[in-house]
Amino acid sequence: MKMRNWQLPLTFVLFMTGILLVSAIEALQGQEDLPTKTQSENLIAKIETQEKELSELEKQIDANRKSLDKYQESISSGKKEEESLKYQLDRLKILSGISDVEGAGIIIHLDDNNKGYEAAKNKDPEHVTANDFLIHDKHLLYIVYELREAGAEAISINGQRVVSSSDIRCMGTTIGVNTIALSPPFVIRAIGDPDRLSESLERKKSQYYSLKMAGYPASIEKQSKLIIGAYKGSYQYSYAQPKEEQ
Amino acid sequence: MWVPIVGLLIGLFIGWALNIPIPGVYAKYLSIAVLAALDSSFGGVKSIFEEKFNAAILLTGFFSNALLAALLAYLGDQLGVDLYLAAVFAFGVRLFQNLAIIRRELLSGWAKKRRALKEKRDSDE
């Protein structure tokens, strides 16, 4: 019976211990879920903040791209401006004659009417002067104007480019173009529509036509491609100033 | 002799079957209580071997130790001191001491038995 003395209380204690042990283990297992839960919540929060950051960065990228587009647009518009400026510059270079130009046009060969002079002298030596059979400055001037009227874009006389400030005047036995003395035979080059230029020159009452009728050796040569050299002089403007736009 | 072990198994089974829901916050205190209960159990076993078994001491020790341990842990938490470690330490040390005593008693008991058996055999011869 002495054995029974301890058996019951110990059984009870062990029984309680067993219940407590299992409960504690289960509770701890349940507790393990808690940290995982909070961990996952933390992870979710982290992910959410990072997603927010990501979306903000994406917005920034979008904004940056837009500003980049703007810059590129302005650059390209600048390029357009540059191109138009370059085009204008090229046109102005052609107009001012400071660059070599090439294109279709005509070449006019003119010379003094030496044959006519000889013939006239033989016929009536007293009333004939050599002056009447020479090419004069005004002849060239008129031809130049006629060429310009027909749309000539570049003109040169014996290699001298005729520009807006060019002078064509008598220099005794020679003709001055750009203050350079030129002597016959004259070769006038003009770039423009060859047919239109030659038609304009061969019209009745035109300077070229009258010279040709008068017996001057004159001929027109149509060219699909000819080169006219640049004006080698300088432009000097001492008085004229560009008027500022208001 | 097998009755207490059967009691332990039944207790484990009932605890598993009941599946008492305990909030995670109190799980720590329950663990301390379990430690106290284990300590009491081993203490009881030890007292049997030492032939000093007292049911009242065992039962009061079981409940008071478990409750006090849990309360101490709770108080420690409220104070911001890990006081439950003291309970863990105290019960842990006692557990191993009790286990050592039980082991020694079992061994000496086994040796006594063998000697008695040998003497019996010798006397038979």
Interface residues (C-beta under 8 A of the other chain):
Chain A: M3 N5 W6 Q7 L8 P9 L10 T11 F12 V13 L14 F15 M16 T17 G18 I19 L20 L21 V22 S23 A24 E26 A27 L28 G30 Q31 D33 L34
Chain B: M1 V3 P4 I5 V6 G7 L8 L9 I10 G11 L12 F13 I14 G15 W16 L18 N19 I20 P21 I22 P23 G24 Y26 A27 L30 S31 A33 V34 A37 L38 S40 S41 G44 V45 S47 I48 F53 A55 L58 L59 F62 A66
